[in-house]
């Protein structure tokens, strides 16, 4: 069966950048930077919360006691041992 789509070349494709890994589209660069900025913001917000506040936050997002089982276990263990960072 013949390929019904014409092969794209780097020269023909509009809005591409040639990298070590090959051509990538410009729109991906913007999306990557947006995702990195969002991840950094979320990490900063999490760093400001105590373990008890993080558990409450998980409850508000996912529901009481649902999801993030390993994270909840880790937070509960730190709270119970008294090694939770006080902020």
C-alpha positions, 0 to 999 in steps of 0.5 A: 500500500502506498503512502497517501500522505506526502512526506514533510521535509524540514524546509517545507514545514512552516514554523519548525526549529531544527534541534539535535533530536530533529525538527520540532514545531514552534508551538511545542516550545511555548507549551513546554515553557507554560507547563514548566512555569505551571509546575514551578508555581505548583511546587512553590505553593506546595512548599508553603503548605504544611503536611496537614494543609496538604492533606486538606488540599488533597481532600478538597481536590480529590474527595475525602480519603480518595486518590493519592494513596501513597502521598496520603500515607507519607503525609500521615506518617510524617504527622504521626512521627512529629517530623512534619515541618512546622511553618 
